Amino acid sequence: MKSKEVISALSALASEARLAVFRLLVKRGPAGFTPSELSGRLGVPAPTLSFHLKELVQAGLIAPRREGRNLYYSPNRERMDALVAFLTENCCSLADEACGADCRPLTAGVERKRA
């Protein structure tokens, strides 16, 4: 993932309403929710929700799909994983030892540059 894409994704999430929409969609998973379901669950008016959904779609964090007459929004798992990977790709790379079970410094015996 490129820095510009990361900035776009983080900018899209830098809104309380969009963050709430995204987190609810992540909880729901691939099945997603319709805009009316999202509006009801979050208490966000339809026109406002439409704006927030558009921002999240443009950032690539969620994807719409049509099933018959209904439009469903669900999280874009690949984009979400890419964002998290970008943010954590250098986890503990400057540490003298591992920070945690899922975060390890570069392979043993490889000299790391000190900051």
N, C-alpha and C positions, 0 to 999 in steps of 0.2 A: 504494500500500500504506500502510496506517495504522500509526502507531507501535505500537499494541497487537499488531498482527499480526506486525510485525518482532520485537518482544520475544518473542512466542510462538515464532517460528521460531528465533531465536537461542538461546532457552532449550532448545528441543528438540535443538539441535546441541551444546549445552554438556555433552556426555557423550561420553567416548571411544568407547564402544560404538555410540551412535547416530550419531556422526560417521563411524565406520568403515562402518556400514550404509549411510548416505546416500552416502558417497563411492563405495562399491562399486556401488550402484545407478546413480549418475551415470555410472560407467564403462560399465555394461552398456547404459544407454539405455532406450528404450521397451520392449524385449523383457522387461526385468525379470528377477527371480529369484523362485523359490518360497521359502517360509520354510525348507524343508529344505536347499535349495541355499545360502541365506545362512548357515544354521547351520553347514553343513559347511565353507564357505569361510572363515568368520570364527572358527570354533571357539567359538561362543556357544551355550549350552544352549537348547533350544527354548522353555521357559517364560520365560527371560530375554529371548530374542529377541522373543517375542510382546509383552512389555511395551514394548520399545524401538520396535517397529513401530507399536504403538498410539500412542505419543507422537509419532512422526513423521507419522502419518496425521492426528492431531488438529491438528498445526501446519500441515497442508496441504502438507508438503514431499514426501510420497510418496503414491501412490494405489494401492489394490488393484484388481485386476480378476480375474474368474473366467473360466477357460477349461475347460469340462468340470468335472472333479473337482479341478482345480488352481487355486490362488490365486497370482497373481503380483503382486509389488510393483515399481513403477517410479517414477522421480523425476517430480515434477510440475514440468515444465520452465517453465511460465508463472509458478508461484510462486517458483521458484528465480531466474528472470530478474528478477522484481519485487523480490525481496529484494536482489539485487546492484544493481539500478537505484536502489533507495531508499538504499542505503549509499553510492553513488557519484554521486548526482544533482547534488551541488554541488561536484564535483571541480574544484579550482583556481578556484573562483568568487571567491576573495579574492586570488588570485595576480596578480602583475604580468605574467606570461607563462605560456604553456602548460606544464604539468608533463610531458606526454608526448603521444605521437601520438593516443591515445584519450581524453585528458583535456584539454579546452580551457576556458579562461575564457569568460565571457559574450561575446557578439558584440563585435567591435571597435568602438570608439567609444562604447560604453555605459559610463558611469561606474559603478564598483562602490563600495559602501560599505566603508569600512575598519573592521576590528574594533577 
